[in-house]
Amino acid sequence: MEALWRGAINMFREQSTAGFKVRLLGKFARRLAAYPLAILTLLIVVSAPAAALADCNTVRGEASDLDSGFVSLYDLNFDAAHAEFAMWRAMHPEDPLGPVADASAYLFQELDRLGVLQTDLFLDDRRFGRREKLIADGHLRELFDEELSRADDLADKALARDAKSADGLLAMTLVYGLRADYAALVEKKNGRSLSYIKYGRRSAEKLLAIDATCYDAYLALGVENYLLGIKPAPVRWILRAGGANTNREEGLRELELTAERGHFLKPFAKLLLAVAALRRHDDQNAKLILTELHREFPHNLLYEHELARLETERGD
């Protein structure tokens, strides 16, 4: 009997120790995995609020101001973007996508000011991990937080009225995505960023369960699958145990679906596919994608910069 009792105690100790180790490894894995996830900023931050206009069964007769606002945002003309978003919000005061759009503009403006929009930062995980913590603009942060709070409130009200509200679910997806981006890129809080991304992905999954033609929403799934799928096998195992998606090939298929059939997120899906091509040294595809994006958004010099950098570094 004593031997059985001692055996039970030892087993309990082993299980407790194993659980502790798994928790420690989980924290470590989240920190590792969060580094490349920050490229989500370039993909979801500035576009997803308008996704329902293109593919989902959401009908609005006056979307021109929102559309124009995002075009201005792509051109890094933030004053024009805010002005056009303001006109949209005046016509749709209860729509949570309005404050989400303005929050996106504030975050993108901050990232542009801090110089973190170049894709070369995201090609080297170690370089991303060693980057210095940035000094945030307190006023922009205040405006950003205010808009996210408004979006939260309006999305909660929309979902209370209709649990299948496309705008509500999309806004919640974007709120989490924006918070994830700020945490990772400005504050260097990578574990927190990954948690936000997981919550945002769940909102995207709910939206797609309601309407699978929301092709832009596949981007949120593709980003998580691909960027976690390129991590080492032990890290992927721990992340999967924590509920994350880590299928790299599935992620590429989801990104390609958005790039082919999406609307507002199409250029950002293409950008991530270009980054994926660069990571596997497929320069030809990367150049084709970046050239197409530069042609589509000629006033945004980021694509031109990336093409020039690629030609210089690869000796072309």
N, C-alpha and C positions, 0 to 999 in steps of 0.2 A: 504493500500500500504506500509506504514512504517513497519507494522508487517511482511509483506512478505519479505521486504528488510532485516530486522533484522534477520529473519529466514534464509535467504540465506547466510548472513554473518556468522551466527553461524554454519551453515552446512559446510561452507568452512573451518572455523576454526577447526571444529571437524575432517574433512577429512585430513587437513594438519597435525594436531596433530597425527592422526592415522598413516598417512604415515611416520611421523618422528619416531613414536614408532616402526613401522615395520622395518624401516631402522636400528634403534638401536638394535632391537631384532635380525635382520639379522646378524649384526656384532657379536653379542654375540653368536649366533648359529654357525657361521663360526668358531669362536675360540674354542667352545666346540667340534665341529665335527672334527676339524683338528687334535686333539690329537691322536686318534687311527689310523687316516689315514697315519701316519708316518710309519706304518709297510709296506707300499708300498715299502719302501726301500729294504726290504728283498725279495720282489717279482718281481718288475719290473726293478729295477736298473740294474741288471747285465745280464739279459737274453733276453729281448724282441727284441733287435736289430737283433737277428738271427731267429726270428719267421717265417719270410717269407720263409726261406730255407726249413722249415719242412712241412708246410701245404698249403701255398699259391702257386699260379701258377707262382712263380718266379724260373727260372731255372739258376743255376750257376754250372759250371763244376768243379770249384776249391774252394770248401768251407772248405777244411780240416783245413786251418790255422785259420779261424774264429771259427770253431768248437773247435779246440784244445785250442784256447785262452780262450773260456768260460769255458772249463773244468779246465784249470789252475786257472781261476778266482774263480770257485767254491771251489777249493782247497786252496784258499787264497795265491796262488803263483803269485803275481802281476807282477814281473819282466818277468816271462815266458809269462804271458798273454799279456803284452805290446809288447813283441818281436813277438809273433804270430800274433797279430793284425797288427803290422807293415808290416809283409809279406803279409797279406791280403790287406792292403791299397795300397801297391806297385802294386798289380795286379788289383785293383779296385779303382783308384784315384778319380773317380767321384761319387762313391757310398757314400751317407751320413751315412750309417751304420758303416763305419770304424771309423770316429771320435766319433760317439755315443758310440761305444764299448770301445774306449780308455777313454772317459769321465766316463763311467760306472766304469771302473777299478780304475780311480783316486778317485771317490767318495767312492767306496767300500773300498779302501785302507784307506781313511780318517776315515770312520766309524769304521773300524776294529781298527785303531790306537786309536780312542776315546772310544772304548769299548761299542758301542751302538748297537751291533748286536744280543745281547741276547734277546730272546723273552719275558723273564719275565718282561722287561720294558714295554711291550705293553699289558700286561694282566691287568694292573691297570691304568685306565685313570688318576686318581688323582696323582699317582706317576709320570706319564709321564708329567703332567702339572706342577709339582713342581720341575722337574729336573733343574739343573743349566745350564746356557748357556755355551757352550763349547768353548774352545780356538782353533780356526781353524789354520791349517798349511797354511800360506800365499802362499807358493810355490805350494802346491797341489791345492789350490783354483785357482791360476793363470792358471795352466795347465788345470784344469777342465773347466774354463770359455773359454779358447782358443779353446778347442775341441768342446764345445757346439756352439761357434760362427761358426766354420767350418761346423759343422753339419747343422746348420740353413741355411747357405749359399748354401750348396750342396742340401739340401732338397728343398729349394725354386727353385733352378734351375731345379731339377728333376720334380717338380710339374708344373713348367712353360712349360716344354717340354711335359708333360703328366699329366693331372689333376688326373688321376687314378693310378699314380705311387705307387705301394705297398711299395717300399723302402722309397719314400718320405713321405708318410703318416705314416709309421711305425717310421721313424726317428723323425718326428715331435711329435708323441706320446711320444717317449722316451725322447726327449729334455725337454718337459714339465714335465715329470715324474721325471727326474733327478733334475730339478730346484726345484720341489716341495719337494723332499727328502732333498736337501741341506737346503732349507728354514726352514723346520720343524725340522729336526734332529740336525742341526748344529747351525742355527741362531735363532731358537725358534720363527720364523715368521709364525705362524700357519694359519692365515687368508690368507696370500699370498700363502702358500702351497696349500690350498684348491682351490684357483683360478687356479693355475697351473694344478692341477689334473683335474678340469673340462675341461680345454682346451685340455688336453691330451686325455680325454675320448671322446671328439668330433672327434678328429683325428682317434681314434680307431673305432668309429661308422662308419665313412666314409670308412675306410678300410674294415670293415665287410660288408658294403653295396655293395662293389665291389666284394668281395670274402668271403662268409660265412664260407669257410673251413679254414680260418685263426684262428684256435681254440685258439692259444695262445693269440690272441687279446681279447678274452672274459674275460681274467683275469683283464684287466683294468676296464671293466664294473662291474665284480663281486666284486672287491675290493671296489669300490665306493658304490655299492648297499648294500653290507653287512656291511661295517664299518659305514656308515651313518644310515643304518637301525637298528642298535642296540642303537641308541640314543633315548632319551625320545621323546614322541609323539609331544609335542609343538616344539621341536627343528627340528624334521623331517618335520613338516608342513612348517616351515619357510624356511628350506633348499629346499623343493620341490618348494615353491613359487619362489625361486631364480634359479630354473632350475636343481637342483641336483637330482640324483637318490637315493632313500632311501628304496628300497624293499629288506629286509634282506633275505627272502626265495629265491627270484630271484637271489640275489647275490650268495648264496650258490650253486644254480643250475649252475650258470655260472662258478664258481670256480671248481665245480665237472666236468664240461664239459672240462675245460682245463686240469684238473688232469687226466682225462680218455683219451682224444683224442689229447691233446697238445703234444708238443715235447720239445723245449728248456725251456718253462715255466712250464712244468709239475711238476718238483720238487718244484717249488715255489708256485704253486697252492696247492700242498699237504701241504706245510708248513703253509699256511694260514688256510687250513682246520684243521690242527693240533691245531693252535692257537684258532680257533673257538671252537674246541672240549674242549680245556682247559678252555675256558671262561664259557662253560656250564657244567664243571666238568665231562666231559666224558673222564676219564683218559685212559680207555682201547683203544679207537680209537686213542687218541693222541699218546700213546706209540707205537701202530702199525705203524702209519705214520712216527714218528720220527725214529723208528728202521729201517724202510725201507730206509729212507733218509741217515741214518748213514751207512748202508750197501752199498748204492750206491756211497757215497762220504766219504770214510773212512779217508781221510787225512784232512777233515774239521772237527775239533773237536767241532764245535758249537752244532751239533746234539747230540754228546755224552754228552756234558755239559748239554744240556736241559733234556736229559733222566735222568742223575744223579740228577739234581735239582728236577725233578718231583718225583723221588723215595724218595729223602730225605724229601721234603716238605710234601708229601702225606703219609709218614710213611711206604713206602713199603720196 
